[in-house]
Amino acid sequence: MHKEYLILQEDGLEIGFIRWSSFWGKIPYMDMIFVLPSSRTSGAGKLLYRAWEKAMADRGAGLLMTSCERDEQEPLRWHMANGFEIVGEVAFPGFQNGKEVFLAKILV
């Protein structure tokens, strides 16, 4: 309904997606990126991310945000390799074991 999904297909099969929302109602916030295990390390995630980044820039976004747990080294490295920088972190004791790291990327 809100068109906040971008789906990647290969040979007619869905192999990945990005789901996003709006932080404070105006900053595109990548809630989740997922690529099937069989398609990982093929560049599918980067292709999907780049398409989302372009779509958000075309809509006038000057900043993108996302987050992951501090202990999730693979996602953290992936976000940083795609130009995101850590801008803060917060702890949610009783809900998750580690801290949640917030990342942002300036587009303009």
DSSP file (Angstrom, degrees, kcal/mol; ACC not computed):
  #  RESIDUE AA STRUCTURE BP1 BP2  ACC     N-H-->O    O-->H-N    N-H-->O    O-->H-N    TCO  KAPPA ALPHA  PHI   PSI    X-CA   Y-CA   Z-CA
    1    1 A M              0   0    0      0, 0.0     0, 0.0     0, 0.0     0, 0.0   0.000 360.0 360.0 360.0 -42.7    0.0    0.0    0.0
    2    2 A H        -     0   0    0      2,-0.0     0, 0.0     0, 0.0     0, 0.0   0.477 360.0-128.0 -92.6  -2.7    2.8    2.5    0.9
    3    3 A K        +     0   0    0      1,-0.1     0, 0.0     3,-0.0     0, 0.0   0.939  59.7 143.7  55.3  51.6    5.2    1.1   -1.8
    4    4 A E        +     0   0    0      2,-0.0    16,-2.4    15,-0.0     2,-0.4  -0.077  43.3  84.4-112.0  31.5    8.0    0.7    0.7
    5    5 A Y  E     -A   19   0A   0     14,-0.2     2,-0.4     2,-0.0    14,-0.2  -0.985  52.4-167.0-130.1 143.6    9.4   -2.5   -0.8
    6    6 A L  E     -A   18   0A   0     12,-2.2    12,-2.3    -2,-0.4     2,-0.4  -0.996  15.9-160.1-126.9 124.6   11.8   -3.0   -3.6
    7    7 A I  E     -A   17   0A   0     -2,-0.4     2,-0.5    10,-0.2    10,-0.2  -0.892   6.2-148.8-113.9 134.1   12.1   -6.6   -4.9
    8    8 A L  E     -A   16   0A   0      8,-2.8     7,-2.8    -2,-0.4     8,-1.3  -0.875  16.8-169.8-101.9 127.4   14.9   -8.1   -6.9
    9    9 A Q  E     -A   14   0A   0     -2,-0.5     2,-0.4     5,-0.3     5,-0.2  -0.891  10.9-170.5-117.3 148.7   14.2  -10.8   -9.4
   10   10 A E  E >  S-A   13   0A   0      3,-2.7     3,-1.8    -2,-0.4    -2,-0.0  -0.975  79.4 -13.3-136.9 122.2   16.4  -13.1  -11.3
   11   11 A D  T 3  S-     0   0    0     -2,-0.4     3,-0.1     1,-0.3    -1,-0.1   0.869 130.5 -53.3  53.5  39.2   15.1  -15.3  -14.1
   12   12 A G  T 3  S+     0   0    0      1,-0.2     2,-0.4     0, 0.0    -1,-0.3   0.436 116.2 113.5  79.9  -0.3   11.5  -14.6  -12.9
   13   13 A L  E <  S-A   10   0A   0     -3,-1.8    -3,-2.7     2,-0.0     2,-0.5  -0.863  70.7-121.3-107.0 138.8   12.3  -15.6   -9.3
   14   14 A E  E     +A    9   0A   0     -2,-0.4    -5,-0.3    -5,-0.2     3,-0.1  -0.660  37.4 166.3 -76.6 120.9   12.3  -13.3   -6.3
   15   15 A I  E     -     0   0A   0     -7,-2.8    21,-3.1    -2,-0.5     2,-0.3   0.498  58.1  -5.4-115.1  -6.9   15.8  -13.4   -4.8
   16   16 A G  E     -AB   8  35A   0     -8,-1.3    -8,-2.8    19,-0.3     2,-0.3  -0.988  53.0-163.3-173.6 168.0   15.8  -10.4   -2.5
   17   17 A F  E     -AB   7  34A   0     17,-2.5    17,-2.6    -2,-0.3     2,-0.4  -0.992  14.0-142.7-157.1 159.3   14.1   -7.3   -1.2
   18   18 A I  E     -AB   6  33A   0    -12,-2.3   -12,-2.2    -2,-0.3     2,-0.4  -0.993  15.9-165.3-120.8 134.5   14.6   -4.1    0.7
   19   19 A R  E     +AB   5  32A   0     13,-2.7    13,-2.0    -2,-0.4    12,-1.6  -0.979  16.4 174.0-116.8 134.2   11.9   -2.8    3.0
   20   20 A W  E     - B   0  30A   0    -16,-2.4     2,-0.2    -2,-0.4    10,-0.2  -0.907  15.5-176.2-136.4 165.3   12.0    0.8    4.2
   21   21 A S  E     - B   0  29A   0      8,-2.2     8,-2.9    -2,-0.3     2,-0.5  -0.701  37.6 -89.4-139.3-167.9   10.0    3.3    6.2
   22   22 A S  E >   - B   0  28A   0      6,-0.2     3,-1.2    -2,-0.2     2,-0.4  -0.956  27.5-142.7-119.8 118.3   10.4    7.0    7.0
   23   23 A F  E >> S- B   0  27A   0      4,-3.5     4,-2.5    -2,-0.5     3,-2.0  -0.647  92.8  -4.1 -76.1 128.4   12.4    8.1   10.1
   24   24 A W  T 34 S-     0   0    0     -2,-0.4    -1,-0.3     1,-0.3     0, 0.0   0.744 126.2 -73.0  55.6  25.0   10.6   11.1   11.5
   25   25 A G  T <4 S+     0   0    0     -3,-1.2    -1,-0.3     2,-0.2    -2,-0.1   0.513 131.9  52.6  73.8   4.8    8.3   10.9    8.5
   26   26 A K  T <4 S+     0   0    0     -3,-2.0    -2,-0.2     1,-0.2    -1,-0.1   0.563  81.0  80.6-145.3 -16.7   10.9   12.2    6.1
   27   27 A I  E  < S-B   23   0A   0     -4,-2.5    -4,-3.5    34,-0.1    -1,-0.2  -0.873  78.6-121.0-100.8 120.6   14.3   10.3    6.2
   28   28 A P  E     -B   22   0A   0      0, 0.0    37,-2.4     0, 0.0     2,-0.5  -0.400  31.9-166.1 -59.6 125.5   14.3    7.0    4.2
   29   29 A Y  E     -Bc  21  65A   0     -8,-2.9    -8,-2.2    35,-0.2     2,-0.9  -0.959  16.9-138.5-121.8 113.9   15.2    4.3    6.7
   30   30 A M  E     +Bc  20  66A   0     35,-2.9    37,-0.5    -2,-0.5   -10,-0.3  -0.614  22.8 179.5 -75.1 107.2   16.2    0.9    5.4
   31   31 A D  E     -     0   0A   0    -12,-1.6     2,-0.3    -2,-0.9   -11,-0.2   0.865  64.3  -4.6 -75.3 -38.2   14.4   -1.5    7.8
   32   32 A M  E     -B   19   0A   0    -13,-2.0   -13,-2.7     2,-0.0     2,-0.4  -0.984  49.3-167.6-159.1 141.5   15.6   -4.7    6.2
   33   33 A I  E     +B   18   0A   0     -2,-0.3     2,-0.4   -15,-0.2   -15,-0.2  -0.999  20.1 177.7-128.5 133.6   17.6   -6.0    3.3
   34   34 A F  E     +B   17   0A   0    -17,-2.6   -17,-2.5    -2,-0.4     2,-0.4  -0.999  11.5 179.4-140.4 134.1   17.4   -9.7    2.5
   35   35 A V  E     -B   16   0A   0     -2,-0.4   -19,-0.3   -19,-0.2     5,-0.1  -0.998  41.1-102.1-130.2 135.8   19.0  -11.8   -0.3
   36   36 A L    >>  -     0   0    0    -21,-3.1     3,-2.3    -2,-0.4     4,-0.6  -0.254  33.4-117.9 -53.7 140.7   18.5  -15.5   -0.6
   37   37 A P  G >4 S+     0   0    0      0, 0.0     3,-1.0     0, 0.0    -1,-0.1   0.839 114.1  59.2 -51.6 -36.4   21.6  -17.4    0.7
   38   38 A S  G 34 S+     0   0    0      1,-0.2    -2,-0.1     3,-0.0   -23,-0.0   0.672 109.6  43.8 -68.8 -15.6   22.1  -18.9   -2.8
   39   39 A S  G X4>S+     0   0    0     -3,-2.3     3,-1.1   -24,-0.2     5,-0.7   0.389  87.5 113.8-109.2   0.8   22.4  -15.4   -4.3
   40   40 A R  T <<5S+     0   0    0     -3,-1.0    -4,-0.0    -4,-0.6     0, 0.0  -0.377  74.7  25.8 -72.9 155.7   24.6  -13.8   -1.6
   41   41 A T  T 3 5S+     0   0    0      1,-0.1    -1,-0.2    -2,-0.1    -3,-0.0   0.532  97.1  97.9  66.1  11.0   28.2  -12.7   -2.5
   42   42 A S  T < 5S-     0   0    0     -3,-1.1    -2,-0.1     0, 0.0    -1,-0.1   0.457 104.9-103.3 -99.7  -3.3   27.0  -12.3   -6.2
   43   43 A G  T  >5S+     0   0    0     -4,-0.1     4,-2.5     3,-0.0     5,-0.2   0.437  88.1 123.7  93.1   0.9   26.5   -8.6   -5.9
   44   44 A A  H  ><S+     0   0    0     -5,-0.7     4,-2.6     1,-0.2     5,-0.2   0.909  73.0  49.4 -62.3 -42.8   22.7   -8.9   -5.7
   45   45 A G  H  > S+     0   0    0     -6,-0.2     4,-2.8     2,-0.2    -1,-0.2   0.908 112.1  47.7 -63.4 -42.2   22.5   -7.1   -2.4
   46   46 A K  H  > S+     0   0    0      2,-0.2     4,-2.9     1,-0.2    -1,-0.2   0.906 111.8  50.5 -65.6 -41.6   24.6   -4.2   -3.7
   47   47 A L  H  X S+     0   0    0     -4,-2.5     4,-2.0     2,-0.2    -2,-0.2   0.927 112.9  46.5 -60.5 -45.6   22.5   -4.0   -6.8
   48   48 A L  H  X S+     0   0    0     -4,-2.6     4,-1.9     2,-0.2    -2,-0.2   0.924 113.7  48.1 -62.3 -46.3   19.3   -3.9   -4.8
   49   49 A Y  H  X S+     0   0    0     -4,-2.8     4,-3.0     1,-0.2    -2,-0.2   0.928 110.0  51.6 -61.9 -45.8   20.8   -1.3   -2.4
   50   50 A R  H  X S+     0   0    0     -4,-2.9     4,-2.4     1,-0.2    -1,-0.2   0.878 108.6  51.6 -61.4 -37.9   22.0    0.9   -5.3
   51   51 A A  H  X S+     0   0    0     -4,-2.0     4,-2.2    -5,-0.2    -1,-0.2   0.907 112.3  46.4 -64.0 -41.0   18.5    0.8   -6.9
   52   52 A W  H  X S+     0   0    0     -4,-1.9     4,-2.6     2,-0.2     5,-0.2   0.926 110.9  51.7 -66.2 -45.2   16.9    1.8   -3.6
   53   53 A E  H  X S+     0   0    0     -4,-3.0     4,-2.5     1,-0.2    -2,-0.2   0.922 111.8  46.9 -58.0 -45.0   19.5    4.6   -3.1
   54   54 A K  H  X S+     0   0    0     -4,-2.4     4,-2.8     2,-0.2    -1,-0.2   0.915 110.9  51.8 -63.5 -43.2   18.8    6.0   -6.6
   55   55 A A  H  X S+     0   0    0     -4,-2.2     4,-1.0     1,-0.2    -2,-0.2   0.902 112.2  46.3 -60.7 -40.8   15.0    5.8   -6.0
   56   56 A M  H  <>S+     0   0    0     -4,-2.6     5,-2.5     2,-0.2     3,-0.3   0.903 112.7  49.3 -70.0 -40.3   15.3    7.7   -2.8
   57   57 A A  H ><5S+     0   0    0     -4,-2.5     3,-1.7     1,-0.2    -2,-0.2   0.905 107.7  54.9 -63.3 -40.7   17.6   10.3   -4.4
   58   58 A D  H 3<5S+     0   0    0     -4,-2.8    -1,-0.2     1,-0.3    -2,-0.2   0.781 105.1  54.2 -63.5 -25.8   15.2   10.7   -7.2
   59   59 A R  T 3<5S-     0   0    0     -4,-1.0    -1,-0.3    -3,-0.3    -2,-0.2   0.455 128.2-100.0 -85.7  -1.3   12.5   11.4   -4.6
   60   60 A G  T < 5 +     0   0    0     -3,-1.7    -3,-0.2     1,-0.3     2,-0.2   0.550  66.7 156.8  97.8   8.4   14.7   14.2   -3.2
   61   61 A A      < -     0   0    0     -5,-2.5    -1,-0.3     1,-0.1     3,-0.1  -0.467  20.9-177.4 -68.8 136.4   16.2   12.4   -0.2
   62   62 A G        +     0   0    0      1,-0.2    45,-2.8    -2,-0.2    46,-1.0   0.455  69.7  36.5-107.3  -6.6   19.4   13.9    1.0
   63   63 A L  E     - D   0 106A   0     43,-0.3     2,-0.3    44,-0.2    43,-0.2  -0.997  61.5-161.8-149.5 140.0   20.1   11.4    3.7
   64   64 A L  E     - D   0 105A   0     41,-2.4    41,-2.3    -2,-0.3     2,-0.3  -0.920  12.0-166.2-119.4 150.6   19.5    7.7    4.2
   65   65 A M  E     +cD  29 104A   0    -37,-2.4   -35,-2.9    -2,-0.3     2,-0.3  -0.942  15.3 153.3-133.9 157.8   19.4    5.8    7.5
   66   66 A T  E     -cD  30 103A   0     37,-2.0    37,-2.8    -2,-0.3     2,-0.3  -0.923  18.8-151.1-161.0-178.6   19.6    2.2    8.7
   67   67 A S  E     + D   0 102A   0    -37,-0.5     2,-0.3    -2,-0.3    35,-0.2  -0.985  12.3 173.7-157.0 163.7   20.6    0.2   11.8
   68   68 A C  E     - D   0 101A   0     33,-1.7    33,-3.5    -2,-0.3     2,-0.2  -0.953  45.8 -78.0-159.9 168.9   21.9   -3.1   13.0
   69   69 A E  E >   - D   0 100A   0     -2,-0.3     3,-1.8    31,-0.2    31,-0.2  -0.530  37.6-125.4 -74.4 142.4   23.2   -4.7   16.2
   70   70 A R  T 3  S+     0   0    0     29,-3.3    -1,-0.1     1,-0.3    30,-0.1   0.837 110.9  54.7 -54.6 -36.6   26.8   -3.7   17.2
   71   71 A D  T 3  S+     0   0    0     28,-0.3     2,-1.6     1,-0.1    -1,-0.3   0.566  82.6  92.6 -78.3  -8.6   27.7   -7.4   17.4
   72   72 A E    <>  +     0   0    0     -3,-1.8     4,-2.1     1,-0.2     5,-0.2  -0.625  52.6 172.5 -86.2  82.9   26.5   -8.2   13.9
   73   73 A Q  H  >  +     0   0    0     -2,-1.6     4,-2.7     1,-0.2     5,-0.2   0.861  69.0  54.5 -65.6 -38.7   29.8   -7.6   12.2
   74   74 A E  H  > S+     0   0    0      2,-0.2     4,-2.3     1,-0.2    -1,-0.2   0.959 112.9  41.1 -63.9 -51.2   28.9   -8.8    8.7
   75   75 A P  H  > S+     0   0    0      0, 0.0     4,-2.7     0, 0.0     5,-0.2   0.901 114.8  53.3 -62.1 -37.9   25.9   -6.4    8.3
   76   76 A L  H  X S+     0   0    0     -4,-2.1     4,-2.2     1,-0.2    -2,-0.2   0.934 110.9  45.5 -62.2 -45.9   27.9   -3.6    9.9
   77   77 A R  H  X S+     0   0    0     -4,-2.7     4,-2.5     2,-0.2    -1,-0.2   0.905 111.9  53.1 -62.2 -41.4   30.7   -4.1    7.4
   78   78 A W  H  X S+     0   0    0     -4,-2.3     4,-1.1    -5,-0.2    -2,-0.2   0.934 109.9  46.8 -61.7 -47.0   28.3   -4.3    4.5
   79   79 A H  H ><>S+     0   0    0     -4,-2.7     5,-2.2     1,-0.2     3,-0.6   0.925 114.1  47.5 -60.9 -44.2   26.6   -1.0    5.4
   80   80 A M  H ><5S+     0   0    0     -4,-2.2     3,-1.6     1,-0.2    -1,-0.2   0.861 107.0  56.3 -68.3 -34.5   29.9    0.7    5.9
   81   81 A A  H 3<5S+     0   0    0     -4,-2.5    -1,-0.2     1,-0.3    -2,-0.2   0.741 105.0  55.3 -66.1 -21.8   31.2   -0.6    2.6
   82   82 A N  T <<5S-     0   0    0     -4,-1.1    -1,-0.3    -3,-0.6    -2,-0.2   0.156 131.4 -91.6 -97.8  17.5   28.1    1.0    1.0
   83   83 A G  T < 5S+     0   0    0     -3,-1.6    23,-0.3     1,-0.3    -3,-0.2   0.460  79.8 137.3  95.3   1.5   29.0    4.4    2.4
   84   84 A F      < -     0   0    0     -5,-2.2     2,-0.4    -6,-0.2    -1,-0.3  -0.526  34.6-158.2 -80.2 150.3   27.1    4.4    5.7
   85   85 A E  E     -E  104   0A   0     19,-2.5    19,-2.4    -2,-0.2     2,-0.3  -0.961  26.5-104.1-125.8 146.3   28.7    5.8    8.8
   86   86 A I  E     +E  103   0A   0     -2,-0.4    17,-0.3    17,-0.2     3,-0.1  -0.520  38.8 171.1 -68.6 129.0   27.9    5.1   12.4
   87   87 A V  E     -     0   0A   0     15,-3.1     2,-0.3     1,-0.4    16,-0.2   0.443  59.2 -31.4-118.9  -5.3   26.0    8.1   13.9
   88   88 A G  E     -E  102   0A   0     14,-1.1    14,-3.2     2,-0.0    -1,-0.4  -0.942  49.5-138.5 169.0 172.6   24.9    6.7   17.2
   89   89 A E  E     -E  101   0A   0     -2,-0.3     2,-0.3    12,-0.3    12,-0.2  -0.989   9.0-167.5-153.3 157.8   23.9    3.7   19.3
   90   90 A V  E     -E  100   0A   0     10,-2.2    10,-3.3    -2,-0.3     2,-0.4  -0.989  16.6-132.2-146.5 149.8   21.4    2.8   21.9
   91   91 A A  E     -E   99   0A   0     -2,-0.3     8,-0.1     8,-0.2     6,-0.1  -0.854   9.2-168.2-106.3 142.3   20.8   -0.1   24.2
   92   92 A F    >>  -     0   0    0      6,-0.6     3,-2.4    -2,-0.4     4,-1.8  -0.657  18.7-157.5-124.3  72.7   17.5   -1.9   24.7
   93   93 A P  T 34 S+     0   0    0      0, 0.0     4,-0.1     0, 0.0     5,-0.0  -0.218  78.6  19.9 -55.1 136.4   18.1   -4.1   27.8
   94   94 A G  T 34 S+     0   0    0      2,-0.3     3,-0.1     1,-0.1     0, 0.0   0.243 121.6  62.4  88.5 -14.2   15.7   -7.0   28.0
   95   95 A F  T <4 S+     0   0    0     -3,-2.4     2,-0.3     1,-0.4    -1,-0.1   0.726 113.9   7.6-111.8 -36.5   14.9   -6.8   24.3
   96   96 A Q     <  -     0   0    0     -4,-1.8    -1,-0.4     1,-0.1    -2,-0.3  -0.990  63.5-129.8-146.2 154.2   18.3   -7.4   22.6
   97   97 A N  S    S+     0   0    0     -2,-0.3     2,-0.1    -3,-0.1    -1,-0.1   0.884  87.2  33.9 -72.4 -40.0   21.7   -8.5   23.9
   98   98 A G  S    S-     0   0    0      1,-0.1    -6,-0.6    -6,-0.1     2,-0.2  -0.373  94.4 -78.4-107.9-174.0   23.8   -5.9   22.3
   99   99 A K  E     - E   0  91A   0     -8,-0.1   -29,-3.3    -2,-0.1     2,-0.5  -0.572  37.7-123.2 -84.8 149.5   23.5   -2.2   21.3
  100  100 A E  E     -DE  69  90A   0    -10,-3.3   -10,-2.2   -31,-0.2     2,-0.5  -0.833  25.5-151.2 -91.1 125.9   21.7   -1.0   18.2
  101  101 A V  E     -DE  68  89A   0    -33,-3.5   -33,-1.7    -2,-0.5     2,-0.4  -0.860   3.3-149.4-101.5 128.9   24.0    1.0   16.0
  102  102 A F  E     -DE  67  88A   0    -14,-3.2   -15,-3.1    -2,-0.5   -14,-1.1  -0.838  14.9-169.1 -99.8 135.6   22.4    3.7   13.8
  103  103 A L  E     -DE  66  86A   0    -37,-2.8   -37,-2.0    -2,-0.4     2,-0.3  -0.914   3.9-171.4-124.8 149.4   24.0    4.5   10.5
  104  104 A A  E     -DE  65  85A   0    -19,-2.4   -19,-2.5    -2,-0.3     2,-0.4  -0.967   9.8-160.7-139.0 154.9   23.5    7.3    8.0
  105  105 A K  E     -D   64   0A   0    -41,-2.3   -41,-2.4    -2,-0.3     2,-0.4  -0.980  15.7-141.2-137.5 123.8   24.6    8.2    4.5
  106  106 A I  E     -D   63   0A   0     -2,-0.4   -43,-0.3   -23,-0.3   -44,-0.1  -0.706  14.4-173.6 -84.3 130.7   24.5   11.7    3.1
  107  107 A L              0   0    0    -45,-2.8   -44,-0.2    -2,-0.4    -1,-0.1   0.699 360.0 360.0 -97.4 -23.4   23.4   11.7   -0.6
  108  108 A V              0   0    0    -46,-1.0    -1,-0.1     0, 0.0   -45,-0.1   0.451 360.0 360.0 -99.3 360.0   23.9   15.4   -1.5
